[in-house]
Amino acid sequence: LVILICDEERRLLQPIQIDGIPPRPPADAAPIYGRIAATIGGHPGLGVLCALARPRRLRVTADDVAWRSVLAEAFDGHAEVLGFRVVTPEGSIPVSAIGEAA
């Protein structure tokens, strides 16, 4: 998992790489990532780009959508989630909520 912290002009301020995350977010993931969000949040206009990197095929899974939901909840009120993508050696695609246009 990579979280790119961006300023109000969407310039990269700091990347955060978190290795070894499970395919599906654990039940306590939102509070854990909420603490990260609280640490970096609070600055006007702050945004984050999130990406799940993996070696498998380029497709969005239910687990990807679950991670998107967890991170959206965690960053709510701290920083705007500018995007969430799956990245593989084949390329990258956005992760949309189920029923939402990609």
Protein Blocks (a to p, Z undefined) as FASTA:
>chain_A
ZZddddfkopafbdcddehiafbdcfklmmmmmmmmmmmgoiehiacddddddfbdcddd
fklmmmmmmmmmmmgokaccfbdcdddfkbccddddehiaZZ
